[in-house]
Amino acid sequence: MRLDKFICKSTELTRTEAKKLLKKGEVTVNNEIITNPATQVHENNDIRVDGRALVARKSRYIMLHKPIDTICSNVDELYPSVLHFLDIDKAFDMHIAGRLDADTTGLVLITDDGRWSHNIISPKKSCKKTYRVWLRDILQPDTAEKFANGVQLQGEKDLTRPAVLERVAPKEVLLTITEGKYHQVKRMFAAVGNKVVGLHRESIGGVKLDELELGEWRYLTSDEVANFL
């Protein structure tokens, strides 16, 4: 974890205030003055501010049902951030592990544990994400096979990784992918001549979205957290 982030998790200071403390030389790690905010530290290090030992708060892990016209960002833009739904301390110090587009609903995982979220978003981890997809046109019989073999997305060098497609209705499917390219689900269907008109993420890894109302959230259970450790 970055040292400035550790300070924020251990105090009521903002990231800017933590950096000012570091610049003044008021922070020590294992009895050594450290001024670089990007220095990597661990919870078992002896980290002190003006001689006072710091103990980081426990990491938080949250499931949220993302509504449409919200964004998975720490900064409000055209639409508000989903972090506004979290009525907890320092919600905007957290980050989203696997983003969704503004026009997409469904499961979002939020945390302040960078290593944990890395296991979700890193392509090397091949974390499965399942989406319910509504289509403009009737699903063609060969689409599942094409997705299983990988399709060529516009602007991409390599084919998509093998994906699993399950037909629910003529224009409704479940799609499971293990990567997270930009607008990937929409681009995959565009590559086979169809168009996504509705998109909802149902699960990430072994964690499924609860029957939460849009905008509602809850903390993950220890078993759910363990899915990505």
Steps between C-alpha positions, in 0.01 A plus 500: 500500500620853427618685807271799445202263471603320819507833683149578374375159615651560843390859559236751396748669265435545130751382240615861451552549874692172523735610224566827682598308814737286296657803335568649843683184608252420777445136397729210584490140380702261719675801658598647161361834379313447174386785274388309190120447513523207255723295731351151540430399860329214683287488813779333695734795440555747785346815348487815708389861459679740734593198712146360524456145371233454234266203464307475174126438503393159372437487128141528385328289234162602362241377250285766334216477249594766248214702348501636147644850441769467767873450449764278659742779581630692801416826322158620385486572129195513272336256744552465879735242649353183652704581812231753596279206597741395777410669828831407662812682609741595220296331230689687229830351619372166370513375143293284268635155412375456146308791354168515318389748235255775594216325313566161666348375825599224738770375732782732597767408755656785698801485730802680640715187468710535186644149508154348530359698207805410290384138512174610339620736229835350400473317164739236636247396764228414242224601741157406358233768458148407394267745328134484407475649153197620306547518123350697214482195272422133555810304604653310209558125551877524443570788739581278801757309295655822371532636852649171622767525230561873550393790280695786348414835655555812298833657587629193688795287392394174666173310510294515817554221748254210488162607640192302601165604353169364631173575321217609732254629239522591130642842589633434853820318597746444782862564404801406714838652416840496672640832384390861510578682180343840438124454430581133442152346512355762267793465260476121497141508383578777253770270356233243414255754358274548802452782749470511879195697615521411871781376723507382862787333690380213719820358647876540538697186580300311762315810621144549375293815529252484785139606461602855581300791366676731256746711697495271806817342637633270769834379634627173357514196723837350592434213259428741217816697573697174498394436139766748387781437748 
